[in-house]
Amino acid sequence: MARPSRFDVDQLLDAAVRLAAAGGPPAVTMSAVAQAVGAPSGSVYHRFPGRPALLAEVWLRTVESFQAGYMAVLDAESDPRRAARAAARHVVDWSRRHPAEATLLFYGAADFGRADWSEEHTRRADEGNERVFASLGALADALGATDVRGRERIALALVDLPLTVIRRHLRAGTELPPYAEDLAEECAAALVG
């Protein structure tokens, strides 16, 4: 009978997230992750065939977690204006609850070595992005924002401005103010009408 693993994938990915939040994607190496959890390097290589797979999983687990909540908020509300405000709030709320992961959102997949990812990792990333863009497009249509400028306004309201509300605080390592969600919602409401 095989001995149970002392270090599971989530422990390793949690350590990788902490490393990336503190030092950016270059800080995430196989040996750094192993050292962070007190595991032999072989434990990391046993679960990830190489650094590109580790980086892909760190990025994808973070983005997929964020996207799942974001999509749930967008899908839960039938009124497009309320959905927009709720989505803007979600960005800040999720970031408040997951500050290390939120720090990773300020990077892109390219920073996490997307060019070297497996076909499966690339497909997962593309499918997640397509779902979010489709939902934002449907919301823009429901709000009557059907031209390029209108769609840019929706992206600004639901993605860019909420991230701006949190960026300074996350980078400085300071707490988000208690009204941060309100600011994101107010910005979204002003832009979507």
JOQUIBEL-V617115 format. One record per residue. N is the residue number from 1. RES is the residue in three letters. PSI is psi in degrees with one decimal (NA if undefined). OMEGA is omega in whole degrees, 0 to 359 (none if undefined). NEAR is the number of other C-alpha atoms within 8 Angstrom. Layout:
BEGIN
n/res/psi/omega/near
N/RES/PSI/OMEGA/NEAR
N/RES/PSI/OMEGA/NEAR
END
This chain:
BEGIN
n/res/psi/omega/near
1/MET/135.1/182/2
2/ALA/144.7/177/3
3/ARG/136.7/179/4
4/PRO/147.5/180/4
5/SER/137.1/175/5
6/ARG/-26.4/185/4
7/PHE/112.9/181/9
8/ASP/171.4/184/7
9/VAL/-42.5/182/7
10/ASP/-38.8/177/6
11/GLN/-44.0/181/9
12/LEU/-42.0/179/13
13/LEU/-36.7/176/11
14/ASP/-43.1/178/8
15/ALA/-41.2/179/11
16/ALA/-38.8/177/11
17/VAL/-46.1/180/12
18/ARG/-42.6/179/9
19/LEU/-44.8/180/14
20/ALA/-38.9/179/13
21/ALA/-35.8/182/11
22/ALA/-36.7/187/7
23/GLY/9.6/181/8
24/GLY/172.8/181/10
25/PRO/-34.6/179/10
26/PRO/-22.5/180/7
27/ALA/-14.7/183/10
28/VAL/96.9/175/12
29/THR/162.0/180/8
30/MET/-45.4/182/12
31/SER/-35.9/179/7
32/ALA/-40.2/178/10
33/VAL/-44.9/179/14
34/ALA/-46.3/180/14
35/GLN/-39.2/182/10
36/ALA/-30.6/180/8
37/VAL/-0.4/181/10
38/GLY/31.6/182/6
39/ALA/156.6/171/11
40/PRO/150.9/180/8
41/SER/-31.7/179/10
42/GLY/-29.9/178/7
43/SER/-36.8/180/10
44/VAL/-45.4/180/13
45/TYR/-25.9/178/10
46/HIS/-31.1/183/7
47/ARG/-24.5/180/7
48/PHE/122.8/185/9
49/PRO/-17.2/180/8
50/GLY/176.4/182/8
51/ARG/-39.3/178/9
52/PRO/-39.5/179/11
53/ALA/-39.5/177/11
54/LEU/-49.1/179/12
55/LEU/-41.3/179/12
56/ALA/-45.7/181/14
57/GLU/-36.7/177/10
58/VAL/-49.2/181/11
59/TRP/-49.6/185/11
60/LEU/-41.8/179/11
61/ARG/-41.2/180/8
62/THR/-51.8/183/11
63/VAL/-40.6/180/9
64/GLU/-36.6/176/9
65/SER/-47.5/178/8
66/PHE/-47.8/183/9
67/GLN/-36.6/180/10
68/ALA/-45.7/178/8
69/GLY/-39.7/181/9
70/TYR/-45.8/179/11
71/MET/-39.2/179/10
72/ALA/-40.5/179/8
73/VAL/-45.5/180/12
74/LEU/-40.2/183/12
75/ASP/-21.8/185/8
76/ALA/-19.7/186/7
77/GLU/123.6/181/9
78/SER/-27.7/178/7
79/ASP/120.5/186/6
80/PRO/-33.2/180/10
81/ARG/-41.0/177/10
82/ARG/-37.0/178/9
83/ALA/-41.9/180/14
84/ALA/-45.7/180/15
85/ARG/-40.7/179/14
86/ALA/-38.5/179/11
87/ALA/-42.3/178/12
88/ALA/-42.8/177/16
89/ARG/-39.1/182/13
90/HIS/-40.2/180/12
91/VAL/-45.9/182/12
92/VAL/-43.5/181/15
93/ASP/-46.8/179/9
94/TRP/-42.0/180/10
95/SER/-36.0/177/11
96/ARG/-41.7/182/8
97/ARG/-20.7/183/6
98/HIS/65.1/187/8
99/PRO/-37.8/180/9
100/ALA/-44.9/179/9
101/GLU/-38.6/179/11
102/ALA/-35.6/178/11
103/THR/-35.9/179/12
104/LEU/-28.6/181/14
105/LEU/-16.8/179/9
106/PHE/-6.4/172/7
107/TYR/176.4/175/8
108/GLY/171.0/179/8
109/ALA/-34.3/179/9
110/ALA/-35.8/178/7
111/ASP/-24.8/179/8
112/PHE/23.8/171/12
113/GLY/31.1/183/11
114/ARG/-35.5/182/11
115/ALA/-22.7/181/5
116/ASP/4.6/182/6
117/TRP/159.2/174/12
118/SER/164.8/177/7
119/GLU/-39.7/180/6
120/GLU/-44.8/179/7
121/HIS/-42.5/179/11
122/THR/-42.1/179/10
123/ARG/-45.3/179/8
124/ARG/-44.7/180/9
125/ALA/-46.3/181/9
126/ASP/-43.2/180/8
127/GLU/-40.8/178/8
128/GLY/-45.3/178/10
129/ASN/-40.7/179/8
130/GLU/-40.6/179/8
131/ARG/-44.9/181/8
132/VAL/-46.7/180/10
133/PHE/-37.6/178/8
134/ALA/-42.6/179/8
135/SER/-43.0/177/10
136/LEU/-37.5/177/10
137/GLY/-42.7/178/9
138/ALA/-40.1/178/8
139/LEU/-42.5/178/10
140/ALA/-43.4/177/13
141/ASP/-45.1/181/9
142/ALA/-27.2/179/8
143/LEU/0.0/180/9
144/GLY/14.4/180/7
145/ALA/76.2/189/11
146/THR/-11.2/178/8
147/ASP/174.6/183/6
148/VAL/-44.9/181/6
149/ARG/-41.5/179/7
150/GLY/-41.2/179/11
151/ARG/-36.5/175/12
152/GLU/-39.2/179/8
153/ARG/-40.7/179/10
154/ILE/-44.0/178/13
155/ALA/-40.9/177/10
156/LEU/-44.8/183/9
157/ALA/-37.4/189/16
158/LEU/-11.0/181/13
159/VAL/-63.2/190/10
160/ASP/-49.6/182/9
161/LEU/-42.3/177/12
162/PRO/-37.4/177/14
163/LEU/-35.3/178/10
164/THR/-36.5/179/8
165/VAL/-34.5/184/11
166/ILE/-23.3/189/12
167/ARG/-54.7/185/10
168/ARG/-41.7/182/8
169/HIS/-43.0/180/10
170/LEU/-42.6/181/13
171/ARG/-32.4/179/8
172/ALA/-10.4/182/6
173/GLY/24.9/180/6
174/THR/158.0/179/7
175/GLU/144.0/172/6
176/LEU/140.8/178/9
177/PRO/153.1/184/5
178/PRO/-16.9/181/5
179/TYR/10.1/184/6
180/ALA/-42.9/178/11
181/GLU/-39.6/179/12
182/ASP/-41.3/179/8
183/LEU/-44.7/180/9
184/ALA/-42.9/180/15
185/GLU/-41.9/180/12
186/GLU/-41.1/177/9
187/CYS/-44.6/179/10
188/ALA/-44.4/180/14
189/ALA/-39.1/180/12
190/ALA/-35.3/183/7
191/LEU/-31.1/183/9
192/VAL/-11.3/177/11
193/GLY/NA/none/5
END
